[in-house]
Amino acid sequence: MGAMTTVFRRELAGYFATPVAWVFIVIFLLTTAAFAFYLGNFFERGQADLLSFFTYLPWLYLFLIPAIGMRLWSEERKTGTIELLLTLPISVPAAVIGKFLAAWAFVGIALALTFPFWLMVSYLGDPDHGVILASYVGALLMAGGYLAITSCLSSLTQNQVIAFVVSTGVCFLFTVSGTPIVLDFVSGWAPDLLVDQIAGFSFITHFQSIIGGVIDLRDLVFFASLIGVWLFVNMIIIEHKKFAG
Amino acid sequence: MAAMLEVRDLVKRFGPFTAVDGISFEVQRGEVLGFLGPNGAGKSTTMKMITGFLGPSAGTVTVNQLDALANPIMAKTRIGYLPEGAPAYPDMTPAGFLDFIASVRGLSGRERKQRIAEITERVEIGRVMQQPIETLSKGFKRRVGLAQALLHDPEILILDEPTDGLDPNQKFQVRTLIQELAPEKAIIISTHILEEVSAVCSRALIIAHGKVVADGTPGELMGRSRFHNAVVLELKGDNQPDFETLRADLIRVPGVASVEPDGDRRVVVFPEGTATVTDGVSQLAGARGWQIGAFYVDPGRMDEVFRSITQGN
């Protein structure tokens, strides 16, 4: 536990030691605003809610989360510090979880900084605060999903560009698996049960039901277990590489 | 006394390639074991397996009676390790980096401050403590890595090329540091600087093609040199006899097996077996009136031992 906290703190401080944190936060806030106001027609809709902000969040995450997570393990491999980290008295699960939580906390900070949207709709109208809070929780969970995928894939390579591109690709599949892009491809030959399963992996489907105001435990469990599975695979990859060399 | 570190039949295969092929040895407290060998011989791979970064394909590592493969975290608390190239987080300052290591090592409060201050002084990195590590020179980076390995005062120290990239003064400092630490610890260093072995190691393993090909004190290894016990004679002055004349004279000294030139003005006189030829050679030099520039018994040549052992098989 102590070692995990130490890894967490070093990692989180690491984001702020370089311009990475500030660049990310500024770009994140600018693009969320642009998406909400232009694509989401925030004002024109005349609704006192944050749907126009949350609807486009998965698409923004698709690029920005792999950008944050791509360095998690590939940079350790590149600089050789992974040898240092793994020969310190830290268990692999503690290292994986500590690093993941730091990146997740960082994304959480960026997400929290979108609070002016919330203030604005409160000022302009009378929104359902419960739905907005749930949406924020959903947005954080979804970010964790994208991040767990990226963390796992970054442990496979020492090249950050590869980590980024592959992660974005896999994240894309998870984002759109409930849409015709994927479903049309499989529905022709796969049994209905499988098609339903694939559709069930869609981030968008789960996220939309949360931001629509339906807080279903199943959506929360989906994201939580997705994070768990990818981080577990992440640990296996790191352990396995010790033996494969 | 049980060995502080015991390695048995360690093997590491990378696909079809066997990097380490059944290495065994022990290190006691107070010993400085030198790993010597050509690049790619398996020195670093062996160290990576002892420290738990790589899992062995076969074999055991025992740290202070404890199976290191079954109890990796316990084993790691007892080992201080400087990996090859002294990796460290480039964005961090040495101060932040050592604080992180201390925290992982479970040092806190006064003890942490004290240890960091002590080590910082010992490896002389005080004046760069607030600079990002990526801006430091190779020498400072290496010393930050050493500080990291020593921070928790480990019983076992494993240093992969600790003096690589250091200037002669810094090399001397690091060797002195290792000698100061030696009585309390079991230390392994790898190097391909041969003089370092004689300077700091109490024992050396020569490793080639993943196997231990020689194991002994630096003196024993030097004893394997064909130059061991040979007499080196250097003449000065203008009217020296030429080499052929010298050889013709020297070869008649009792016990002399052969005579070889060694550079411009030097000859090496090899004795037969363990015969002593110093008296005979010096009497001959006196009788002939040679002007002696240097005259000594060669202790053996490490570079020659190294070459013959690592290339011979």
Interface residues (C-beta under 8 A of the other chain):
Chain A: G2 A3 T6 V7 R10 A13 G14 A17 T18 T79 G80 T81 E83 L84 L86 T87 L88 P89 I90 S91 K242 F243 A244 G245
Chain B: K12 F14 A19 K48 T51 G52 F53 L54 G55 S57 I73 M74 K76 T77 I79 Y81 P83 E84 G85 P87 A88 Y89 P90 D91 M92 G96 F100 I101 S103 V104 R105 G106 Q148
